[in-house]
Amino acid sequence: QTLNQRMKRKTSIDSSSELSSPKKLVKHENRSFVLKNASEENMVLPQLGFGTYRLKKDDVKSPLQSALNLGYKMVDTAHIYDNEKEIGQVLQSHKGEKIFIATKLWRSHQTDDKKVIEKHLNKSLKNLQTDKLDLWLLHWPGPGQHLFRRSHMVPAHWTPALRVATWDLMVGCQRAKKVRAVGVSNFSLRHLQELKEKSTTGIMPAVNQIELHPYLVQDELLEYCRKEGIVVMAYCARGEGKKNDKLLQDKTINDIAAEYGKSAAQVIIRWALQKGVVVLAGSSNDDHIQENARICDFVM
């Protein structure tokens, strides 16, 4: 399919509603998802969250504060982002609000040792100043690379079986009530099928966080996740690196943006929302943070 076909085909957030005609603005509230396999019944995940990738240490504080003041109800981080502690400090000023917190176990921490898994979870809990995580994700399906010896895998004894063992221990942390829901990130269809086949827990991920945008649609993976009740969370919804510039400058996207009186960035985020996924929209720029939040008053 061409980008034009993908962007303009009739897909909707809600199966009972059709897309509006061009240029027509429709009030369409941001929705949320009930997470399957969560430890609490009817646990909901907001559809729009604030991503903190690349906002290291104190750089995350002001943008996150702006996002929370605008009404964002979910923040996504990771051990490797090097900002958990600072996010925890910001969240202290929002104690009375229900903010959904997601973080991730780094790829090099995969292990079959329960104590190691618990150590890393406890570190994230301490950094974020909470006694329970809403969502804990296994960041990557494969191992990492040694910081100075790039050819050396970490952990050195990694095998695909270690990925499954790590997942099983993460589920154990959920059953110990330190985590409300567990999920994965960057898992392909094959990785998810392997978990289903080989995990001893009988629990599938509540969420799969993946790169998703009009240049990387991943329809087959989306369909499998829907079938298994896995919520898809899109990062880099505006593209990653040079793809970001290409998406924002794409003629089709800008033509659609002109029809609706919106920016290219808003159209891209709205497109992802209408695919029925959770979107992480992060920025260090206050104007962009506000712009990213104004995507609930139109339907394409």
C-alpha positions as CSV (number, residue, x, y, z in Angstrom):
1,Q,0.0,0.0,0.0
2,T,1.1,3.6,-0.7
3,L,1.4,6.0,2.2
4,N,-1.6,7.8,0.8
5,Q,-3.7,4.6,1.0
6,R,-2.5,3.8,4.5
7,M,-3.2,7.3,5.8
8,K,-6.6,7.7,4.1
9,R,-8.1,4.2,4.4
10,K,-11.2,3.8,6.6
11,T,-10.0,2.8,10.0
12,S,-11.5,4.0,13.2
13,I,-10.7,3.9,16.9
14,D,-14.2,2.6,17.7
15,S,-15.8,-0.1,15.5
16,S,-19.2,1.6,15.9
17,S,-18.1,4.9,14.4
18,E,-16.9,5.7,10.8
19,L,-14.3,8.2,9.8
20,S,-15.5,11.8,9.4
21,S,-15.4,13.5,6.1
22,P,-12.4,15.7,5.2
23,K,-12.1,19.0,7.0
24,K,-14.9,18.1,9.5
25,L,-13.7,18.3,13.1
26,V,-15.3,15.9,15.5
27,K,-15.0,15.9,19.3
28,H,-13.4,12.5,20.0
29,E,-12.1,12.0,23.5
30,N,-8.9,10.2,24.2
31,R,-9.6,6.6,25.3
32,S,-8.0,4.0,27.5
33,F,-7.4,0.3,27.4
34,V,-8.2,-2.4,30.0
35,L,-5.0,-4.5,30.4
36,K,-5.3,-8.2,30.2
37,N,-3.4,-10.4,32.7
38,A,-3.0,-7.4,35.1
39,S,-3.1,-8.2,38.8
40,E,-6.0,-5.8,39.3
41,E,-9.3,-6.2,37.6
42,N,-10.2,-3.4,35.1
43,M,-6.8,-1.8,35.2
44,V,-6.7,0.9,32.6
45,L,-3.8,2.3,30.4
46,P,-4.3,5.8,29.0
47,Q,-4.0,5.9,25.2
48,L,-1.7,8.9,25.2
49,G,1.4,8.9,27.3
50,F,4.5,11.0,27.7
51,G,7.7,9.3,26.5
52,T,11.0,10.3,28.2
53,Y,13.5,8.6,25.9
54,R,16.5,11.0,25.4
55,L,15.5,13.2,28.3
56,K,18.3,12.2,30.7
57,K,18.5,13.2,34.3
58,D,17.4,16.8,35.1
59,D,16.5,17.3,31.4
60,V,13.3,15.4,32.0
61,K,12.0,17.5,34.9
62,S,10.6,20.6,33.2
63,P,9.1,18.7,30.1
64,L,7.4,16.1,32.3
65,Q,6.0,18.8,34.6
66,S,4.6,20.6,31.6
67,A,3.0,17.3,30.3
68,L,1.5,16.5,33.7
69,N,0.1,20.0,34.0
70,L,-1.5,19.6,30.6
71,G,-3.3,16.4,31.7
72,Y,-1.0,13.6,30.6
73,K,-1.8,10.6,32.8
74,M,0.9,8.2,31.8
75,V,4.7,8.4,31.8
76,D,7.1,5.9,30.2
77,T,10.7,5.5,31.2
78,A,13.4,2.8,31.4
79,H,16.4,1.8,33.5
80,I,18.6,2.7,30.5
81,Y,17.1,6.2,30.0
82,D,18.9,7.4,33.1
83,N,16.0,9.5,34.4
84,E,14.0,7.3,36.7
85,K,15.2,9.1,39.9
86,E,14.3,12.5,38.4
87,I,10.9,11.3,37.3
88,G,10.3,10.0,40.8
89,Q,11.1,13.5,42.1
90,V,8.6,15.2,39.7
91,L,5.9,12.7,40.5
92,Q,6.1,13.6,44.2
93,S,4.3,16.9,43.4
94,H,1.5,14.9,41.7
95,K,0.8,12.5,44.5
96,G,-2.9,13.1,44.6
97,E,-3.2,12.3,40.9
98,K,-3.5,8.9,39.3
99,I,-0.4,8.8,37.1
100,F,0.3,5.5,35.3
101,I,4.0,4.6,35.5
102,A,5.8,2.3,33.1
103,T,9.5,1.4,33.1
104,K,11.7,-1.3,31.7
105,L,14.2,-4.0,32.6
106,W,17.3,-3.5,30.4
107,R,18.4,-6.2,27.9
108,S,21.7,-7.0,29.6
109,H,19.9,-7.8,32.9
110,Q,18.2,-10.9,31.4
111,T,18.8,-13.8,33.8
112,D,17.4,-16.9,35.3
113,D,18.4,-15.7,38.8
114,K,15.4,-14.5,40.8
115,K,17.5,-12.3,43.1
116,V,19.0,-10.4,40.2
117,I,15.6,-9.6,38.7
118,E,14.3,-8.5,42.1
119,K,17.3,-6.3,42.6
120,H,16.7,-4.4,39.4
121,L,13.0,-4.1,40.1
122,N,13.6,-2.7,43.6
123,K,16.1,-0.2,42.2
124,S,13.4,1.1,39.8
125,L,10.9,1.2,42.6
126,K,13.3,3.2,44.8
127,N,14.2,5.6,42.0
128,L,10.5,6.2,41.1
129,Q,9.6,6.5,44.8
130,T,6.7,4.0,44.6
131,D,6.1,0.7,46.2
132,K,4.5,-0.8,43.1
133,L,4.9,-0.3,39.3
134,D,1.9,-0.1,37.0
135,L,3.7,-1.6,34.1
136,W,7.2,-3.3,33.8
137,L,8.5,-4.2,30.4
138,L,11.3,-6.4,29.2
139,H,13.1,-3.8,27.1
140,W,14.5,-6.0,24.3
141,P,14.2,-9.6,23.3
142,G,17.9,-10.1,22.8
143,P,21.1,-9.4,24.9
144,G,23.0,-6.1,25.0
145,Q,26.6,-5.4,24.0
146,H,29.5,-4.7,26.4
147,L,30.1,-0.9,26.7
148,F,33.7,-1.1,25.7
149,R,34.0,-4.5,24.0
150,R,31.3,-4.2,21.3
151,S,31.6,-7.7,20.1
152,H,30.9,-9.1,23.6
153,M,27.4,-10.0,24.5
154,V,25.9,-9.1,27.9
155,P,25.0,-11.4,29.5
156,A,27.8,-13.6,27.9
157,H,25.9,-16.9,28.4
158,W,22.7,-15.5,26.7
159,T,20.4,-17.9,24.8
160,P,16.8,-17.6,23.7
161,A,15.9,-19.7,26.8
162,L,17.2,-17.0,29.0
163,R,14.7,-14.5,27.5
164,V,11.8,-16.9,28.5
165,A,13.3,-17.4,32.0
166,T,13.6,-13.7,32.5
167,W,9.9,-13.3,31.5
168,D,8.8,-16.0,33.9
169,L,10.6,-14.3,36.7
170,M,9.0,-10.9,35.8
171,V,5.6,-12.6,36.0
172,G,6.7,-13.9,39.4
173,C,7.3,-10.3,40.5
174,Q,3.7,-9.4,39.4
175,R,2.4,-12.3,41.4
176,A,4.3,-11.0,44.4
177,K,2.3,-7.8,44.0
178,K,5.3,-5.5,43.2
179,V,4.0,-4.9,39.7
180,R,0.5,-4.5,38.5
181,A,1.2,-5.7,34.9
182,V,4.1,-7.0,32.9
183,G,4.9,-6.6,29.2
184,V,7.6,-6.5,26.6
185,S,9.2,-4.1,24.2
186,N,10.5,-4.5,20.7
187,F,9.2,-8.1,20.5
188,S,8.5,-9.5,17.0
189,L,5.7,-11.9,16.1
190,R,8.2,-14.8,16.5
191,H,9.3,-13.7,20.0
192,L,5.7,-13.4,21.2
193,Q,4.8,-16.9,19.8
194,E,7.9,-18.3,21.5
195,L,6.7,-16.9,24.9
196,K,3.3,-18.4,24.4
197,E,4.8,-21.8,23.6
198,K,7.6,-21.9,26.2
199,S,6.7,-19.8,29.2
200,T,5.8,-21.9,32.2
201,T,3.5,-19.1,33.6
202,G,0.7,-19.3,31.0
203,I,0.8,-15.5,31.0
204,M,1.2,-13.4,27.9
205,P,2.4,-9.8,27.9
206,A,-0.2,-7.2,28.7
207,V,1.7,-4.7,26.4
208,N,4.1,-4.8,23.5
209,Q,5.9,-1.5,23.0
210,I,7.2,-1.2,19.4
211,E,8.2,1.4,16.9
212,L,5.1,2.2,14.8
213,H,4.4,5.0,12.4
214,P,3.2,5.4,8.7
215,Y,6.6,4.3,7.4
216,L,6.6,1.2,9.7
217,V,3.0,0.0,10.0
218,Q,3.6,-3.6,11.3
219,D,0.0,-4.8,10.5
220,E,0.8,-8.5,11.0
221,L,2.2,-7.9,14.4
222,L,-0.7,-5.6,15.3
223,E,-3.2,-8.3,14.3
224,Y,-1.5,-10.9,16.4
225,C,-1.4,-8.7,19.4
226,R,-5.1,-7.9,19.0
227,K,-5.9,-11.6,18.8
228,E,-3.9,-12.3,22.0
229,G,-5.3,-9.4,23.9
230,I,-1.9,-7.6,23.9
231,V,-2.1,-3.8,23.9
232,V,0.4,-2.2,21.5
233,M,2.2,0.9,22.6
234,A,3.8,2.9,19.9
235,Y,7.1,4.7,20.4
236,C,8.7,7.0,17.8
237,A,5.2,7.6,16.5
238,R,6.7,10.6,14.6
239,G,9.6,8.5,13.3
240,E,13.1,7.9,14.6
241,G,16.1,10.0,13.6
242,K,16.0,11.0,9.9
243,K,12.7,9.2,9.5
244,N,11.3,11.9,11.8
245,D,12.2,14.7,9.3
246,K,10.9,12.6,6.4
247,L,7.5,12.0,8.0
248,L,7.0,15.6,9.1
249,Q,7.9,16.7,5.5
250,D,5.9,14.0,3.7
251,K,3.6,15.5,1.1
252,T,0.7,13.2,1.8
253,I,0.8,13.8,5.5
254,N,1.1,17.6,5.0
255,D,-1.8,17.6,2.6
256,I,-4.0,15.8,5.1
257,A,-2.8,18.2,7.8
258,A,-3.9,21.1,5.7
259,E,-7.4,19.6,5.2
260,Y,-7.9,19.3,8.9
261,G,-6.1,22.5,10.0
262,K,-3.6,20.5,12.0
263,S,0.1,20.0,12.0
264,A,1.9,17.1,10.4
265,A,2.9,15.9,13.8
266,Q,-0.7,15.9,15.0
267,V,-1.9,14.0,11.9
268,I,0.8,11.3,12.5
269,I,-0.1,10.9,16.2
270,R,-3.8,10.8,15.3
271,W,-3.2,8.2,12.7
272,A,-1.5,5.9,15.3
273,L,-4.4,6.5,17.8
274,Q,-6.9,5.5,15.1
275,K,-4.9,2.3,14.6
276,G,-6.1,1.4,18.2
277,V,-2.7,1.6,19.9
278,V,-1.3,3.6,22.8
279,V,1.0,6.4,21.7
280,L,4.0,7.8,23.5
281,A,4.5,11.5,22.5
282,G,7.6,13.0,24.1
283,S,9.4,16.2,23.6
284,S,11.6,18.7,25.4
285,N,9.8,21.6,23.8
286,D,6.8,23.0,25.6
287,D,5.1,24.1,22.3
288,H,5.5,20.6,20.9
289,I,4.2,19.0,24.2
290,Q,1.1,21.1,23.9
291,E,0.7,20.4,20.2
292,N,1.0,16.6,20.8
293,A,-1.8,16.8,23.3
294,R,-4.3,18.5,21.0
295,I,-5.2,15.5,19.0
296,C,-8.5,14.5,20.5
297,D,-10.8,17.1,18.7
298,F,-10.7,15.5,15.2
299,V,-11.0,12.1,13.5
300,M,-9.6,11.4,10.1
